[in-house]
Amino acid sequence: MVYKAKSPARHTSKLSRTNHRKSTKPKVAPEDVKIVLFNKPFDVLCQFTDDQNRETLAQYIKEKDVYAAGRLDRDSEGLLLLTNCGKLQHTLTDPSKKTDKTYWVQVEGVPEQKSLDALCSGVELKDGLTRPAKVKIIAEPNIWPRNPPIRERANIPTTWLSVTINEGKNRQVRRMTAHIGHPTLRLIRYKIGQYSLDGLENGQYKVITSR
């Protein structure tokens, strides 16, 4: 079942939901594992509480005792996976497991093939060399409008890329495209491992259970 959140209301009341950063979680029987797939809107924090009255997951997701498997920056959109299973959470976020994550990335300008090849081979960022990635130019995806819209410069075209990586350096995709001279204007995570955004409108979530 797909769930659509009501218009999110900003408020300062205390939330009983536990922040997703909590490290100790009870073991969950295989038949009780719950996975939540959420299409995160722009400007929403990947946590359930915030002391600055910004939009959080609590305004959208009503499932209890689920925690985000990995982060998605506030200014990024798309697939966020939450679960009540610590083992699954660890599997999806542990770099050694090399779980593929695919992003749709709108960049400024039109990258040359040699620049894309550099991303595929790995580029040197401040925190080290990136692993080889899968990068290609794609047609503009059939997606929701962003609110607010991106800022485009007049007379400069933009290009959509599909970027698949299996590591999680901080703001990695944005830094990768900046490295080749094409700043990221919009970033949407489309897929994590076998899970994707297919069938999910922006701001909606669905629950997958083992039962």
C-alpha positions as CSV (number, residue, x, y, z in Angstrom):
1,M,0.0,0.0,0.0
2,V,1.2,3.5,-0.8
3,Y,0.7,6.2,1.7
4,K,0.4,9.9,0.9
5,A,1.1,12.3,3.7
6,K,-1.4,15.1,4.6
7,S,-0.1,18.6,4.1
8,P,2.8,18.8,6.5
9,A,2.3,21.1,9.4
10,R,5.3,22.8,11.0
11,H,5.2,22.6,14.8
12,T,7.4,22.6,17.8
13,S,5.7,20.1,20.0
14,K,7.8,17.2,21.3
15,L,7.7,14.1,19.2
16,S,7.7,10.7,20.8
17,R,9.5,9.3,17.7
18,T,13.0,8.2,18.3
19,N,15.7,9.9,16.2
20,H,17.0,7.6,13.5
21,R,20.6,8.0,14.8
22,K,19.9,5.8,17.8
23,S,22.5,3.0,17.7
24,T,20.9,0.3,19.8
25,K,18.0,-1.5,18.3
26,P,16.2,-4.6,19.3
27,K,16.7,-7.7,17.2
28,V,13.8,-8.3,14.8
29,A,12.5,-11.8,13.8
30,P,12.8,-12.3,10.0
31,E,9.0,-12.4,9.7
32,D,8.7,-9.0,11.4
33,V,11.1,-7.1,9.3
34,K,9.6,-3.9,7.9
35,I,10.9,-1.8,5.1
36,V,9.6,1.7,4.3
37,L,10.4,3.2,0.9
38,F,9.9,7.0,1.0
39,N,10.1,9.5,-1.9
40,K,11.7,12.4,0.1
41,P,10.8,15.9,-1.1
42,F,13.3,18.7,-1.3
43,D,14.1,20.5,1.9
44,V,13.0,17.7,4.2
45,L,15.5,16.4,6.9
46,C,16.2,12.7,7.1
47,Q,15.3,12.6,10.8
48,F,12.2,12.6,12.9
49,T,12.9,15.5,15.2
50,D,14.4,18.9,14.8
51,D,14.8,21.8,17.3
52,Q,14.8,24.4,14.5
53,N,11.2,23.7,13.4
54,R,12.3,22.4,9.9
55,E,10.4,19.8,8.0
56,T,11.3,16.2,9.1
57,L,10.2,12.7,8.4
58,A,7.6,12.9,11.1
59,Q,5.5,15.1,8.9
60,Y,5.3,12.3,6.3
61,I,5.9,8.9,7.8
62,K,3.6,7.4,10.5
63,E,5.3,4.0,10.9
64,K,6.8,3.5,14.3
65,D,10.3,2.2,15.2
66,V,11.9,2.5,11.7
67,Y,15.3,4.1,11.1
68,A,16.9,5.5,8.0
69,A,19.4,3.3,6.2
70,G,21.8,5.9,5.1
71,R,21.4,9.6,4.6
72,L,19.9,11.8,1.9
73,D,20.8,15.5,2.2
74,R,18.2,18.1,2.9
75,D,18.7,19.6,-0.6
76,S,18.4,16.2,-2.3
77,E,15.3,14.3,-3.2
78,G,14.1,10.8,-3.9
79,L,14.4,7.3,-2.3
80,L,15.0,7.0,1.4
81,L,14.8,3.5,2.8
82,L,13.9,3.1,6.5
83,T,13.7,-0.2,8.4
84,N,13.2,-1.7,11.9
85,C,16.0,-4.2,11.2
86,G,19.5,-3.2,12.3
87,K,21.1,-5.9,10.3
88,L,19.5,-4.7,7.0
89,Q,20.3,-1.1,7.9
90,H,24.0,-2.1,8.4
91,T,24.1,-4.1,5.1
92,L,22.8,-1.2,3.1
93,T,25.1,1.4,4.6
94,D,28.3,-0.6,5.1
95,P,30.7,0.5,2.3
96,S,32.3,-3.0,2.3
97,K,29.0,-4.4,1.1
98,K,29.2,-2.3,-2.0
99,T,25.4,-1.7,-2.4
100,D,24.7,0.1,-5.6
101,K,22.8,3.4,-5.3
102,T,21.6,5.1,-8.5
103,Y,21.0,8.8,-8.8
104,W,19.4,11.0,-11.4
105,V,21.5,14.1,-11.6
106,Q,20.8,17.4,-13.4
107,V,24.0,19.2,-14.1
108,E,24.9,22.6,-15.6
109,G,26.3,22.4,-19.1
110,V,26.9,19.3,-21.3
111,P,29.7,17.0,-20.1
112,E,32.1,15.6,-22.6
113,Q,32.6,11.9,-22.8
114,K,36.1,12.1,-21.5
115,S,34.7,13.8,-18.3
116,L,32.1,11.0,-17.9
117,D,34.9,8.5,-18.4
118,A,36.9,10.1,-15.6
119,L,33.9,9.6,-13.2
120,C,33.6,6.0,-14.3
121,S,37.3,5.4,-13.6
122,G,37.3,7.3,-10.3
123,V,38.3,10.9,-9.5
124,E,40.5,12.3,-6.7
125,L,38.4,14.3,-4.1
126,K,39.7,15.9,-0.9
127,D,38.9,12.7,1.1
128,G,40.4,10.3,-1.4
129,L,39.8,8.6,-4.7
130,T,36.3,7.6,-5.6
131,R,35.5,4.0,-6.6
132,P,34.7,3.4,-10.2
133,A,31.1,4.5,-11.0
134,K,28.6,3.9,-13.7
135,V,27.8,7.3,-15.4
136,K,25.8,8.0,-18.5
137,I,23.7,10.8,-20.1
138,I,19.9,10.1,-20.0
139,A,16.8,11.8,-21.2
140,E,15.1,14.0,-18.7
141,P,13.1,11.7,-16.3
142,N,9.4,12.0,-16.1
143,I,9.4,13.4,-12.5
144,W,7.6,15.9,-10.3
145,P,8.5,19.6,-10.3
146,R,10.8,20.8,-7.6
147,N,9.6,23.3,-5.1
148,P,11.3,25.8,-5.3
149,P,12.5,25.3,-8.9
150,I,16.3,25.0,-9.5
151,R,18.2,28.2,-10.5
152,E,19.2,27.9,-14.1
153,R,21.5,30.4,-15.8
154,A,20.2,31.9,-19.1
155,N,21.6,30.4,-22.3
156,I,23.4,27.6,-20.5
157,P,21.9,24.1,-21.2
158,T,21.5,21.4,-18.5
159,T,22.1,17.7,-18.8
160,W,20.6,14.7,-16.9
161,L,23.0,12.0,-15.8
162,S,22.4,8.5,-14.3
163,V,25.1,8.0,-11.7
164,T,25.5,4.7,-9.9
165,I,28.0,4.4,-7.0
166,N,28.5,1.9,-4.2
167,E,30.1,4.1,-1.5
168,G,28.9,7.0,0.6
169,K,31.3,9.8,0.9
170,N,29.7,13.0,2.1
171,R,27.9,14.8,-0.7
172,Q,29.9,12.6,-3.1
173,V,27.8,12.9,-6.3
174,R,27.7,16.7,-6.1
175,R,31.5,16.8,-5.5
176,M,32.1,14.4,-8.4
177,T,30.2,16.5,-10.9
178,A,31.8,19.7,-9.6
179,H,35.2,18.0,-10.1
180,I,34.6,17.8,-13.8
181,G,33.3,21.3,-14.1
182,H,29.5,20.6,-14.1
183,P,27.8,21.6,-10.9
184,T,24.8,19.6,-9.7
185,L,21.6,21.5,-9.9
186,R,19.2,18.8,-8.8
187,L,19.9,15.4,-7.3
188,I,17.3,12.6,-7.0
189,R,18.1,9.1,-5.6
190,Y,16.3,6.6,-7.8
191,K,17.5,3.3,-6.5
192,I,19.1,1.5,-3.5
193,G,20.1,-2.1,-4.3
194,Q,16.9,-3.8,-5.5
195,Y,14.6,-1.0,-4.2
196,S,13.5,1.9,-6.4
197,L,11.2,4.9,-6.6
198,D,8.9,3.2,-9.1
199,G,5.3,3.8,-8.3
200,L,6.0,6.4,-5.6
201,E,4.9,10.0,-5.9
202,N,6.9,12.7,-4.2
203,G,6.0,12.8,-0.5
204,Q,4.5,9.3,-0.5
205,Y,5.8,6.1,1.1
206,K,5.0,2.4,1.0
207,V,5.6,-0.4,3.5
208,I,7.1,-3.8,2.6
209,T,6.8,-6.6,5.1
210,S,8.0,-10.2,5.1
211,R,4.5,-11.5,6.1
